Amino acid sequence: MTQQSAIVCPDFLPTELRQALADGRRWLTPSDDGHMVWHDWGDPKQPAVVLLHGGSGSWLHWVHTIAPLRDAGWRVLVPDLPGFGDSHLPADCSDTHHLPPYLHQGLHHIAPQGPVRVVGFSFGGMTAALWLKDHPQDAQQLVLVGAPGMGIKVPERVPLKGWRHLLEPAQRDAVHRHNLLALMLKYPESLDALALDLHRANVERDRMPRRRLSGTPIVADTLPHLRMPVSAIYGEHDALYAGRMDEVHALMASLTPDWRGWHTVPGAGHWVQYEAAPAFDAVLHRILA
């Protein structure tokens, strides 16, 4: 049975941001062996946009995106994907290809007005592409944000470090800072206290640790099967494709039947919607319009 309650924002969010998001609703949608958590803002009668977070993430990847979309007239639905945030990890889920049925079922429990728009960040972009290949009736538009899975490697990428074996919080935070600058953010000044708090809260609730499909061409293989309009937004300095962004752009455009364009946000890394929030929001609103 679907359950609805008031949203609970973490205490570490700045007061202004917490107040901006305080009118949200929290849904528990049932699955065969647990539940999936969705977060919901805006008028239920308005057209809906679904935001899917990245790997080792949660709805908190979108804290700077939600209120502007709601204020622009959208109903904003942001799930914690199965195995992340507050959502249960079903027994059969080990990577992105297992998630589409849970998104399809959860969306229909919440029952937004008409087909939604889907915006998928990183791992969420892979998941969104697979979801809409299997259930094209669920959405009328897809926006990929920093999506991996294009089969293009950047061997000189800075490796991420493990942290779960470390006992001291200061040691863990040092690794979190390294990993944020290695993958998520371009500039040290972007790694503020909020970014660290968000990342820490997210990675500590990641229960799907053996994901491997992001290193395969899973998105490239899926794009030819999508029949809705597809656009892409990437940060100028996205670490996933450093030095190879033009190749990714050309490949994505060549594979997608209804390609609507590539958008680069200057001065941002992989977590573009955080590091360059105003510029990202402006681009996303134009695409959705």
The 8 nearest C-alpha neighbors of each residue, nearest first, counted from 0:
[[1, 29, 2, 28, 27, 108, 30, 34],
 [0, 2, 28, 27, 29, 108, 3, 26],
 [3, 1, 27, 26, 0, 28, 4, 25],
 [4, 2, 26, 25, 27, 24, 1, 5],
 [5, 3, 25, 24, 6, 26, 2, 27],
 [6, 4, 24, 25, 23, 7, 3, 22],
 [5, 7, 24, 25, 23, 8, 4, 21],
 [6, 8, 5, 9, 21, 25, 23, 24],
 [9, 7, 17, 6, 10, 21, 12, 20],
 [10, 8, 11, 12, 7, 17, 200, 197],
 [9, 11, 12, 8, 13, 17, 14, 7],
 [10, 12, 9, 13, 196, 193, 197, 8],
 [11, 13, 10, 17, 9, 16, 14, 193],
 [14, 12, 16, 15, 17, 11, 10, 193],
 [15, 13, 17, 16, 18, 12, 19, 11],
 [16, 14, 18, 17, 13, 19, 12, 20],
 [15, 17, 19, 13, 18, 14, 12, 20],
 [16, 18, 14, 20, 19, 15, 12, 21],
 [19, 17, 21, 15, 16, 20, 14, 22],
 [20, 18, 16, 17, 21, 15, 66, 22],
 [19, 21, 17, 18, 22, 23, 16, 66],
 [20, 22, 18, 23, 19, 17, 6, 8],
 [23, 21, 20, 24, 40, 6, 19, 5],
 [24, 22, 40, 6, 39, 21, 20, 5],
 [23, 25, 5, 6, 39, 38, 4, 40],
 [26, 24, 38, 6, 4, 3, 5, 37],
 [25, 27, 3, 37, 2, 36, 28, 38],
 [28, 26, 36, 2, 1, 35, 34, 29],
 [27, 29, 1, 35, 34, 105, 26, 36],
 [30, 28, 34, 0, 33, 1, 35, 27],
 [31, 29, 34, 33, 32, 28, 101, 35],
 [30, 32, 33, 29, 89, 34, 101, 90],
 [33, 31, 30, 89, 34, 90, 29, 87],
 [32, 34, 30, 87, 31, 29, 89, 35],
 [35, 33, 29, 30, 28, 87, 27, 86],
 [34, 36, 86, 28, 27, 87, 81, 29],
 [35, 37, 27, 86, 26, 79, 78, 85],
 [38, 36, 78, 26, 77, 25, 79, 27],
 [37, 39, 25, 77, 76, 24, 78, 26],
 [38, 40, 76, 24, 23, 75, 25, 77],
 [41, 39, 23, 75, 74, 24, 69, 76],
 [42, 40, 74, 69, 43, 75, 73, 39],
 [41, 43, 44, 45, 74, 40, 73, 72],
 [44, 42, 45, 74, 41, 111, 112, 46],
 [45, 43, 42, 112, 46, 111, 74, 41],
 [44, 46, 42, 43, 74, 73, 47, 72],
 [47, 45, 73, 74, 112, 44, 115, 48],
 [48, 46, 74, 115, 73, 75, 45, 111],
 [47, 49, 116, 75, 115, 117, 76, 74],
 [50, 48, 76, 117, 77, 75, 118, 116],
 [49, 51, 118, 77, 119, 117, 76, 52],
 [52, 50, 119, 123, 120, 118, 77, 49],
 [53, 51, 123, 120, 57, 60, 56, 58],
 [52, 54, 122, 121, 123, 120, 56, 55],
 [53, 55, 122, 56, 52, 121, 123, 205],
 [56, 54, 202, 205, 201, 53, 83, 57],
 [57, 55, 201, 54, 53, 52, 83, 60],
 [56, 58, 84, 79, 59, 52, 201, 60],
 [57, 59, 60, 79, 77, 61, 52, 78],
 [58, 60, 61, 57, 62, 197, 56, 201],
 [59, 61, 58, 52, 62, 57, 56, 53],
 [60, 62, 59, 64, 63, 58, 65, 272],
 [63, 61, 59, 64, 65, 60, 58, 16],
 [62, 64, 61, 65, 276, 273, 66, 272],
 [65, 63, 61, 62, 67, 66, 280, 68],
 [64, 66, 68, 67, 62, 63, 69, 61],
 [65, 67, 69, 68, 70, 64, 19, 20],
 [68, 66, 70, 69, 65, 64, 71, 280],
 [69, 67, 71, 65, 70, 66, 73, 64],
 [68, 70, 73, 66, 41, 72, 71, 67],
 [69, 71, 67, 72, 68, 66, 73, 41],
 [72, 70, 68, 69, 73, 67, 284, 66],
 [73, 71, 69, 70, 68, 45, 74, 41],
 [74, 72, 69, 47, 68, 46, 45, 75],
 [73, 75, 47, 41, 45, 42, 40, 46],
 [74, 76, 40, 48, 39, 47, 73, 49],
 [77, 75, 39, 49, 38, 48, 50, 78],
 [76, 78, 38, 50, 37, 58, 49, 51],
 [79, 77, 37, 36, 80, 38, 58, 76],
 [78, 80, 57, 84, 36, 58, 86, 83],
 [79, 81, 83, 78, 82, 86, 57, 35],
 [82, 80, 88, 86, 83, 87, 35, 79],
 [81, 83, 88, 206, 87, 207, 86, 80],
 [84, 82, 205, 80, 81, 86, 79, 204],
 [83, 85, 57, 79, 204, 86, 201, 56],
 [84, 86, 83, 36, 79, 87, 204, 35],
 [87, 85, 35, 81, 36, 84, 79, 83],
 [86, 88, 82, 81, 34, 33, 35, 89],
 [89, 87, 82, 81, 90, 86, 92, 206],
 [90, 88, 91, 92, 87, 32, 33, 81],
 [89, 91, 92, 88, 32, 93, 87, 33],
 [90, 92, 89, 93, 97, 88, 94, 98],
 [93, 91, 97, 89, 90, 94, 88, 98],
 [92, 94, 207, 210, 91, 209, 97, 95],
 [95, 93, 210, 96, 92, 97, 212, 207],
 [94, 96, 126, 97, 98, 125, 93, 212],
 [97, 95, 98, 94, 129, 99, 126, 93],
 [98, 96, 92, 95, 94, 99, 93, 91],
 [97, 99, 95, 101, 96, 100, 102, 126],
 [100, 98, 130, 102, 101, 103, 97, 129],
 [101, 99, 103, 102, 98, 104, 97, 130],
 [102, 100, 104, 103, 99, 98, 105, 30],
 [103, 101, 105, 99, 104, 100, 106, 98],
 [104, 102, 100, 106, 101, 105, 99, 107],
 [105, 103, 101, 107, 102, 106, 100, 108],
 [104, 106, 102, 108, 107, 28, 103, 101],
 [107, 105, 109, 103, 108, 104, 102, 110],
 [106, 108, 110, 109, 104, 105, 103, 111],
 [107, 109, 105, 110, 106, 104, 28, 1],
 [108, 110, 106, 107, 111, 105, 28, 26],
 [111, 109, 107, 108, 106, 112, 113, 105],
 [112, 110, 109, 113, 47, 43, 106, 115],
 [111, 113, 46, 44, 110, 114, 45, 47],
 [112, 114, 111, 115, 46, 47, 110, 137],
 [115, 113, 138, 137, 139, 112, 136, 116],
 [114, 116, 138, 47, 48, 139, 113, 117],
 [115, 117, 48, 140, 138, 139, 141, 49],
 [118, 116, 49, 141, 48, 50, 140, 142],
 [119, 117, 142, 50, 141, 143, 49, 51],
 [124, 120, 118, 123, 51, 143, 127, 144],
 [119, 121, 144, 123, 124, 53, 52, 145],
 [120, 122, 146, 53, 145, 124, 123, 147],
 [123, 121, 53, 54, 125, 124, 120, 126],
 [122, 124, 119, 120, 51, 126, 53, 52],
 [119, 125, 123, 120, 127, 121, 146, 143],
 [124, 126, 122, 128, 123, 127, 218, 146],
 [125, 127, 123, 129, 124, 95, 128, 130],
 [128, 126, 130, 124, 125, 129, 119, 123],
 [127, 129, 125, 131, 130, 126, 132, 124],
 [130, 128, 132, 126, 127, 131, 133, 125],
 [131, 129, 99, 127, 133, 128, 132, 134],
 [132, 130, 135, 134, 133, 128, 129, 127],
 [131, 133, 129, 130, 225, 134, 135, 224],
 [132, 134, 131, 130, 135, 129, 99, 100],
 [135, 133, 131, 136, 132, 137, 130, 103],
 [136, 134, 131, 137, 132, 133, 138, 226],
 [135, 137, 134, 138, 114, 139, 131, 133],
 [136, 138, 114, 135, 134, 115, 131, 139],
 [139, 137, 115, 114, 116, 140, 136, 135],
 [138, 140, 227, 114, 116, 115, 137, 141],
 [141, 139, 116, 228, 227, 138, 117, 229],
 [142, 140, 229, 117, 118, 116, 228, 143],
 [141, 143, 118, 230, 231, 229, 117, 119],
 [142, 144, 231, 119, 124, 146, 118, 232],
 [145, 143, 120, 232, 146, 233, 231, 119],
 [146, 144, 233, 121, 120, 269, 232, 143],
 [145, 147, 121, 124, 144, 143, 120, 125],
 [148, 146, 213, 149, 121, 145, 125, 122],
 [147, 149, 216, 213, 218, 217, 215, 150],
 [148, 150, 216, 219, 151, 218, 147, 217],
 [151, 149, 216, 215, 148, 152, 214, 219],
 [152, 150, 149, 153, 247, 240, 216, 148],
 [153, 151, 154, 150, 240, 214, 239, 243],
 [152, 154, 155, 156, 240, 241, 239, 151],
 [155, 153, 156, 152, 157, 151, 240, 158],
 [156, 154, 153, 157, 158, 241, 152, 238],
 [155, 157, 154, 153, 158, 238, 239, 181],
 [156, 158, 181, 155, 159, 182, 238, 178],
 [159, 157, 156, 160, 181, 178, 182, 155],
 [158, 160, 178, 157, 181, 161, 177, 182],
 [161, 159, 174, 158, 162, 178, 177, 175],
 [160, 162, 163, 159, 174, 164, 165, 171],
 [161, 163, 164, 165, 171, 174, 160, 175],
 [164, 162, 165, 161, 171, 166, 203, 202],
 [165, 163, 162, 166, 161, 171, 167, 170],
 [166, 164, 163, 162, 167, 171, 170, 168],
 [165, 167, 164, 168, 170, 171, 163, 162],
 [166, 168, 170, 169, 165, 171, 172, 164],
 [169, 167, 171, 170, 172, 166, 165, 173],
 [170, 168, 172, 171, 167, 173, 174, 166],
 [171, 169, 173, 167, 168, 172, 165, 174],
 [170, 172, 168, 174, 173, 169, 162, 165],
 [171, 173, 175, 169, 174, 170, 168, 176],
 [172, 174, 170, 176, 171, 175, 169, 177],
 [175, 173, 177, 171, 172, 176, 178, 162],
 [174, 176, 172, 178, 177, 173, 179, 171],
 [177, 175, 179, 173, 174, 178, 172, 180],
 [176, 178, 174, 180, 175, 179, 181, 173],
 [179, 177, 181, 175, 159, 180, 176, 182],
 [178, 180, 183, 176, 181, 182, 177, 184],
 [179, 181, 184, 177, 178, 182, 183, 185],
 [182, 180, 178, 179, 157, 177, 183, 159],
 [183, 181, 179, 180, 238, 178, 184, 269],
 [182, 184, 269, 179, 270, 180, 268, 181],
 [185, 183, 268, 180, 179, 186, 270, 269],
 [184, 186, 268, 267, 180, 236, 187, 183],
 [185, 187, 189, 188, 184, 180, 190, 267],
 [188, 186, 189, 190, 185, 180, 184, 191],
 [187, 189, 190, 186, 191, 185, 184, 274],
 [190, 188, 187, 186, 191, 274, 184, 185],
 [191, 189, 188, 187, 194, 195, 192, 184],
 [190, 192, 194, 193, 189, 195, 188, 187],
 [193, 191, 195, 194, 196, 190, 197, 11],
 [192, 194, 196, 195, 191, 197, 12, 11],
 [195, 193, 197, 191, 196, 192, 190, 198],
 [194, 196, 198, 192, 193, 197, 199, 191],
 [197, 195, 193, 199, 198, 194, 200, 192],
 [198, 196, 194, 200, 195, 199, 193, 201],
 [197, 199, 201, 195, 200, 196, 194, 202],
 [198, 200, 196, 201, 202, 197, 195, 203],
 [201, 199, 197, 198, 203, 202, 196, 204],
 [202, 200, 56, 198, 199, 203, 204, 55],
 [201, 203, 55, 205, 204, 199, 200, 198],
 [202, 204, 201, 200, 205, 199, 55, 206],
 [205, 203, 202, 84, 201, 83, 206, 200],
 [206, 204, 83, 55, 202, 203, 207, 82],
 [207, 205, 82, 208, 204, 83, 88, 55],
 [206, 208, 82, 205, 209, 93, 210, 94],
 [209, 207, 210, 206, 205, 93, 55, 94],
 [210, 208, 207, 211, 93, 94, 206, 212],
 [209, 211, 94, 208, 212, 93, 207, 213],
 [210, 212, 213, 214, 209, 94, 215, 95],
 [213, 211, 215, 214, 210, 217, 148, 94],
 [214, 212, 148, 215, 147, 211, 122, 217],
 [213, 215, 212, 148, 211, 150, 216, 147],
 [214, 216, 150, 212, 148, 217, 213, 149],
 [217, 215, 150, 149, 148, 219, 218, 220],
 [216, 218, 148, 220, 215, 219, 221, 149],
 [219, 217, 148, 221, 220, 149, 216, 125],
 [218, 220, 149, 216, 221, 217, 222, 148],
 [221, 219, 217, 218, 222, 216, 223, 149],
 [222, 220, 218, 219, 224, 223, 217, 128],
 [221, 223, 255, 224, 225, 219, 220, 254],
 [224, 222, 255, 254, 225, 221, 256, 220],
 [223, 225, 222, 221, 132, 226, 256, 255],
 [226, 224, 222, 132, 223, 227, 131, 256],
 [225, 227, 224, 257, 256, 228, 135, 223],
 [226, 228, 140, 139, 225, 229, 257, 141],
 [229, 227, 257, 140, 258, 259, 141, 226],
 [228, 230, 141, 258, 259, 142, 140, 257],
 [231, 229, 142, 259, 260, 261, 143, 258],
 [230, 232, 143, 261, 142, 144, 262, 260],
 [231, 233, 262, 144, 263, 261, 143, 145],
 [234, 232, 145, 263, 144, 264, 235, 262],
 [233, 235, 267, 264, 268, 237, 271, 236],
 [234, 236, 265, 264, 267, 263, 237, 266],
 [235, 237, 268, 234, 267, 238, 241, 185],
 [238, 236, 269, 268, 234, 239, 235, 240],
 [239, 237, 241, 240, 182, 236, 269, 268],
 [238, 240, 237, 241, 153, 147, 269, 182],
 [241, 239, 243, 238, 244, 237, 153, 242],
 [242, 240, 238, 243, 237, 239, 236, 244],
 [241, 243, 244, 240, 245, 153, 236, 238],
 [244, 242, 240, 246, 241, 245, 247, 153],
 [243, 245, 247, 246, 240, 242, 248, 241],
 [244, 246, 248, 247, 243, 249, 242, 250],
 [247, 245, 249, 244, 248, 243, 250, 151],
 [246, 248, 244, 250, 245, 249, 251, 243],
 [247, 249, 245, 251, 246, 250, 252, 244],
 [250, 248, 246, 252, 247, 251, 253, 245],
 [251, 249, 253, 247, 252, 248, 246, 254],
 [250, 252, 248, 254, 253, 249, 247, 255],
 [251, 253, 249, 250, 254, 255, 258, 248],
 [252, 254, 250, 251, 255, 249, 256, 258],
 [255, 253, 223, 251, 252, 222, 250, 256],
 [254, 256, 223, 222, 258, 252, 257, 253],
 [255, 257, 258, 223, 254, 226, 225, 222],
 [258, 256, 228, 255, 229, 227, 259, 226],
 [257, 259, 229, 255, 260, 256, 228, 252],
 [260, 258, 230, 229, 228, 257, 261, 231],
 [259, 261, 230, 258, 231, 262, 252, 229],
 [260, 262, 231, 230, 232, 248, 263, 259],
 [261, 263, 232, 231, 233, 264, 260, 282],
 [264, 262, 233, 235, 234, 232, 265, 261],
 [263, 265, 234, 235, 233, 267, 279, 262],
 [266, 264, 235, 267, 263, 234, 236, 275],
 [265, 267, 235, 264, 236, 268, 234, 275],
 [268, 266, 234, 271, 235, 265, 274, 236],
 [267, 269, 237, 236, 185, 184, 234, 271],
 [268, 270, 237, 183, 271, 234, 145, 184],
 [271, 269, 183, 272, 273, 268, 184, 274],
 [270, 272, 274, 234, 269, 273, 267, 268],
 [271, 273, 276, 279, 270, 275, 274, 64],
 [274, 272, 276, 271, 275, 270, 63, 61],
 [273, 275, 271, 267, 276, 272, 189, 270],
 [276, 274, 271, 273, 278, 272, 267, 277],
 [275, 277, 272, 279, 273, 278, 274, 280],
 [278, 276, 280, 279, 275, 281, 272, 63],
 [279, 277, 281, 280, 276, 275, 282, 264],
 [280, 278, 276, 282, 281, 277, 272, 275],
 [281, 279, 283, 277, 282, 278, 276, 284],
 [282, 280, 278, 284, 279, 283, 277, 285],
 [283, 281, 279, 285, 280, 284, 286, 278],
 [282, 284, 280, 286, 285, 281, 279, 287],
 [283, 285, 287, 281, 286, 282, 288, 280],
 [286, 284, 288, 282, 283, 287, 281, 280],
 [287, 285, 283, 288, 284, 282, 230, 142],
 [288, 286, 284, 285, 283, 116, 140, 142],
 [287, 285, 286, 284, 283, 282, 71, 73]]
